[in-house]
Amino acid sequence: MKRKRNLVLIIMVVLSLVFSGCAAQEAFEEVASDMSPKEPSFEEGYAPEAPEMEQPAAEEDRGLTSGSGGNASAVDRMVIYNANLEIAVMHPEQVMQEIMDMAESAGGFVVRSNLYQTYTEAGSLPRASITIRVPAEDLDSIMDAIKAMTPDPEEDVISENISGQDVTAEYTDLQSRLRNLEAAEAALVELMEDARDPEDVLNVFDELTYYRGEIELVKGRIRYLEESADLSAISIEIIPKESLQPITVGGWEPKGTVKRAVEALINTGQEIVDILIWFGIYCLPFLIPLGIGVYFLVRFIIKRRKKKNAEKVEVVETSGESAQ
């Protein structure tokens, strides 16, 4: 019974250290809330020395500096760079193959590629899209090489965008959390080796399984960030240059006709608006009183006509009665 209490005490010590070292991590808060062991009595007994747990870096210092022997030195920033590019070329399928070869020769790889046909008035034209990953240090040079594949880089590079995401703080926190999890795992392994009661062995094994699963998750996220920072993604849309050319038939360019028609429409609209403005400001002050006068004059004339018609009808009826 005494040995069982000692094992419970040791487990409590390990969990309290892990909880204090990773208080900022949501997973540890869930573990601490789910496990509510009874407060053990402190009696003499064997307990392995608990490993020293690292505290996560403060928010303002996280990922910025690291101390070694009392001397602080700047930590390299971890930034994930990605790029998007849209270019116009004469032969999209050929350019796509050249980009694939360029990525592989630079030590990268092709994430996806797609070649399809678009249908225009000029006929069926090929179009391609491709995403590659290349070493981050070669991103600018490879972007320049891809733009050089166009007939005229100044005109045929339709859009270009490079974005960066700083993940230094997240990477530093993950490393700290991994060290704390591995320290907890080592302590639990030592507890499991010394445990004799089957129930204690099962309890420690359950905790050990949980921490090993968390370790794998953290390691996977760290690998993802490292690979994303080492290999930048470039997404390229490759369109046929022919699709950008205006349609010409016998020297006639529809683009010029459309431009002149739009200009004529805008000029006509401006003239109509000018007329309405003149009418509202210059004419309405005179037309409103005139309209009111015309309205009452028309009403007066209509009333007089109705009155005369009524008198004529009355005279006719009176003469008809006298004749009878």
N, C-alpha and C positions, 0 to 999 in steps of 0.2 A: 504493500500500500504506500509506504514511504517512497519507494522508487518511482511509483507512478506519479506521485505529486511532484517529484523532482523533474520528471520528463515534461510535465505540464508547465512547470516554471521555466524550463529552458526554451520551450516553444514560445512562451509569452515574451521572453527576452528578445528572441530573434525577430518575432513579428513587430515588437515595439520599435526595434532599431530600423527595420525596413520601412515601417510607417513614417518614422521621423525623417528618414533620408529621402523619401519619395512622396512627401505630403502633397506636392503639387500635382502628382499624377493621379488621374481619376480612377485608374484600375486599383490602386492601393487603397483608396477610400472605400471602394466597394468591398474589398476583402476584409478591411477592418470592421465594416458595419455588419457583414455576414457572420464573422467569427466573434463571439462574445463569451470567451472562456471565463470561468469563475476566478476570482482573485486568489492566487495560491498563497499559502503561508510560507514565509522564508525560513527554511530549516537547513541544516548542514547537509550537504550532499554534493555529488559530482556534477559539475556543469562545465562544458568546454568553453574556452575563452571566445566571446563573440567577436566576429571580425569588425574592424573599423569601417563604418559606413560613410560614404561621401555625401555631402550636402550639395544640392543643385545650385548652380551659379545664380547670383542675384540678377534681377531683370535688367538692371542697367549695365552689368558687367558681363552678361551672358554672351559667349561667342566673340568677345572683343579682345580680351587679354588673358594670358595664362601665366601663373607664377612658377618659377623653377629656381629653388635655392635663394628665394628672396628677390630675384630679378625678374620683372615682368617683361614679357615680349609679346608683340602683336601676333594674333592668330590669323592665319590665312582665311579669307572669307570664302564661304562655299556658296556659289551662285550657279543656278541652273539657267543656261541660255538656250532659247529656242528661236527659230527664224521662220518666216513665211515669205515666199517669193513667187511672183507671177511674171512669166516672160512670154514673148512671142517669137517664134522661130519658123524657119522654112519647113523643117522636117521634124515634127514632134517625136515620132517614134525613135528616130536616130538619136536625138538629144537625150531622150529618156535612158537609152542604153548607155550613152556616154556618162551620164550622171551615176548610173548604177556601178559602172566600172570605176569611176572616180572614188566613190564611197568605199568600195572594197579595197582599192589600192591604198587609201588613206588609213586603213585600219578600222573602218566602220562597217555598217551593214545596211541593207534595205529593209525598212519596216513594212512598207506596202507599195504597190505600183498598180496603175490602172491605165489601160489604153483603150479608147473607145472612139466612135465616129459621131460627128455632129453634122447636121444637114442644114445647108443654107441655100440661098439662091444660086450661089456659085457651084453647088454640088456637095458631095460628101467630103468632109475634111476630118483628118485625124486630130485627136486631142488626148493629152496625157496628164496624169497626176501621179506624183511619187513623193514618198516620205522616207528620208534617210537619217541615219545617226552617224555622226563623224566626231573625231576627237575635238573637244572644246577649244583647244589651242589652235586648231586649224579652221575654225568656223569662218573667220573673215576671208582667209585665202581661198577657201572652197566656194564661198559666196561670190567672190570676184571671178573665179574660174567659170562658174555657172553663168554669170551675167555676160562673160566674154563669148559664150556660145551663141549669143544673139547676133543678127546682122549689124545692128546699131544699138549698143547698150544704152545710149541716152534716150532713144525713142522706144525701144522694144522691151525695156524693163518697165512693166506696167505698174507693179507695186512691190514694195520691199519693206519688211518689218522684222526687227530683232527685239525680243523681250527677255528680261532677266528676272529671276526670282531668288532672293537671298534666303537661304535655309540654314544659315550658320547657327542661329539660336536653337532651332529644332534639332539639328545634328548634335550640338553640344549636350542638350538635355537628354537625347537618346543614349549617348555614350555614358553619361552619368547614371541614368536609370539602368543600363545594362550592367554596369559594375556593381550596383546595389543588388540587382537580381541575382547575379552570379555569386555574390558574397552570401546572400540568403540561401542559395542552393547548396553551397559548400557546407554551411552550418547545418542544414537539414540532413544532408548526407551523413555527417558525423553523428547527428542524433539517431538516425536510422540504424547506423552500425552498432550503437550502444544500447538500443532498445531491445528488451526481451519480451515484453508483453505483446501478444499479437494485435491487440486493439491499438496500442501505442504505435506499433509498426504501420498499421493501416492508416492511422491519422497522419503520421508524418509522411507516408507515401502519397496521400491525397494532396497535401500541401506541396510536396516536391513536384508532383505532376503539374500542378497549377503554375508554379514558378518556371518550370522548364518550358511550358507552353508560352508564357509571357516572354521568356528569353528568345524563343524562336521568332515571335512576332516583332520584337524590337530589332533583332538582327536582320530580319527581312526588310524592315523599313530603312535601316542604316544602309544596307546594300543597295536599295533602290535609290536613295539620295546620292550615294557615291557614284553609281553608274550614270544617273541623270546628270550629275555635275561633270563627269568625265566625258560623256558623249552627248553632244548637242543634237537636237532634232531640227531638221530642215524640211519643210513641206513646200513642194514646188508644183505650181500649176503651169502646164506647158500648152499654149494655144497656137494654132497655125497663124502665121503672119498674114496669109491670104485673106483670112476672115476679117482683118482690120482694114483692108484696102477698099476704097469706094468703088461701086459698080459703074463701069463706063461702057457705053454702047455708041460706037461711031463718033467719038468725041463728046458725047452728051453725058454729063455727070448729074445723076439725080440729086446728089448732095447739094450742088449749087442751086438747083430749082427749089428744093425744099427750103434752103436758106432764104432765097428771095421771097418765097411765099410766106414764110414766118415773119420776115421783116415787114411785108405789106400788111399782114394781119395785125401786127403790133401798131403800125402807123394808123390803120383804120380805127383800131380800138382807142388810140390816143385822141383822134379827132372826135369820136363819139363822146368820149368823156369830157373833152373841152366844151362841146356844145351843151351837154347837160349842165356843166358848171355855169356857163353863161346864162343858160335858161333859168337855173335856180336862183342866181344872184341878181341878174339884171332884169329879167322879165317878170318873175313871180310877184314882186312888189306892186307892179302895175296890173297884172292879170287878176290878182285876187279881188281887189275892189270892183274891177270891171265884171268879173264873173258873178259877184254877189248882185250887182245891179241888173245884169242880164237875167239872173234867176228870178228876181222879184218881178221884172217886167214881163217875163214869159208867164209867170203865175197870174199876173193881172190880166193879160190878154186872154188866157184860157178861161178865167172866171167870167169875163165879159161875154165871151162867145157862148159859154154855157147859159148865161142869163138870157141872152138874146134868143137862143134856141128854145129855151123854156117859155119865153113870152110868145114866140111864134106858134108853138104847139098849143098854148092856151087860147090864142086868138082863133086858130083853126077849129078847135073843139067848140068854142062858143058860137062861131058862125054856123057850124053844123047843127047844133041844137036849135038855133033860131030858125033854120030852114025847115026843120021837121015840124 
